[in-house]
Amino acid sequence: MQNLVWIGAVVSLAGLAGLVWCIFQVTKAKRRTSDDAELKAVVQRVMPLNLGALFLSVLGLMMVVVGIFLG
């Protein structure tokens, strides 16, 4: 079960990297544009990726917890 813990940690870190990427994309768009419609379009484009990264991070943490319980 130690493998499950390490795989879960890698999956969780991949999700965390995705969340950080989403934060940088929205921050860059906020600095670059002053138009609310353009900013809204960027946020709408990034939102599904943000939710996917959050799901990936939670899934990885669940794998870690299950690996610890079973190990």
VEXROLUM-388196 format. One line per field, with one value per residue (C-alpha): z, y, x; residue in three letters. Coordinates in nm, 2 decimals, decimal comma, padded with zeros to 4 digits. Each point is the difference from the previous one (the first is absolute). Last residue first. Example, Ala and Ser with C-alpha at 12.3 -4.5 7.8 and 13.67 -1.06 7.14 Angstrom:
z <- c(00,71; 00,07)
y <- c(-00,11; -00,34)
x <- c(01,37; -00,14)
code <- c(SER; ALA)
//
This chain:
z <- c(00,51; -00,06; 00,19; -00,14; -00,36; 00,04; 00,14; -00,29; -00,26; 00,14; -00,02; -00,36; -00,08; 00,18; -00,22; -00,32; 00,09; 00,06; -00,33; -00,18; 00,17; -00,10; -00,36; -00,02; 00,14; -00,23; -00,31; 00,21; 00,18; -00,33; -00,14; 00,31; -00,03; -00,36; 00,10; 00,29; -00,22; 00,19; -00,14; 00,06; 00,37; 00,05; -00,28; 00,17; 00,33; -00,17; -00,17; 00,31; 00,22; -00,26; -00,01; 00,38; -00,01; -00,26; 00,20; 00,30; -00,21; -00,11; 00,36; 00,10; -00,27; 00,11; 00,36; -00,09; -00,20; 00,31; 00,24; -00,24; -00,03; 00,38; -00,02)
y <- c(00,00; 00,00; 00,32; 00,17; -00,10; 00,12; 00,33; 00,05; -00,10; 00,25; 00,27; -00,09; 00,02; 00,34; 00,13; -00,13; 00,14; 00,34; -00,02; -00,08; 00,28; 00,25; -00,14; 00,05; 00,36; 00,11; 00,09; 00,17; 00,20; 00,11; 00,10; 00,19; 00,19; 00,10; 00,11; 00,20; 00,20; 00,13; -00,26; -00,12; 00,01; -00,20; -00,24; -00,08; -00,06; -00,23; -00,20; -00,01; -00,14; -00,26; -00,11; -00,03; -00,22; -00,22; -00,04; -00,10; -00,26; -00,14; 00,00; -00,20; -00,25; -00,04; -00,04; -00,26; -00,20; 00,01; -00,11; -00,27; -00,13; -00,04; -00,22)
x <- c(-00,10; -00,37; -00,07; 00,31; -00,08; -00,36; 00,12; 00,25; -00,26; -00,25; 00,27; 00,06; -00,38; -00,02; 00,29; -00,15; -00,34; 00,15; 00,19; -00,32; -00,18; 00,27; 00,01; -00,38; 00,04; 00,28; -00,21; -00,27; 00,27; 00,15; -00,34; -00,08; 00,33; -00,09; -00,35; 00,14; 00,24; 00,30; 00,23; 00,36; 00,02; -00,32; 00,09; 00,33; -00,17; -00,25; 00,27; 00,22; -00,28; -00,08; 00,36; 00,01; -00,31; 00,15; 00,32; -00,22; -00,17; 00,34; 00,11; -00,31; 00,07; 00,36; -00,10; -00,27; 00,27; 00,22; -00,27; -00,13; 00,36; 00,02; -00,30)
code <- c(GLY; LEU; PHE; ILE; GLY; VAL; VAL; VAL; MET; MET; LEU; GLY; LEU; VAL; SER; LEU; PHE; LEU; ALA; GLY; LEU; ASN; LEU; PRO; MET; VAL; ARG; GLN; VAL; VAL; ALA; LYS; LEU; GLU; ALA; ASP; ASP; SER; THR; ARG; ARG; LYS; ALA; LYS; THR; VAL; GLN; PHE; ILE; CYS; TRP; VAL; LEU; GLY; ALA; LEU; GLY; ALA; LEU; SER; VAL; VAL; ALA; GLY; ILE; TRP; VAL; LEU; ASN; GLN; MET)
//
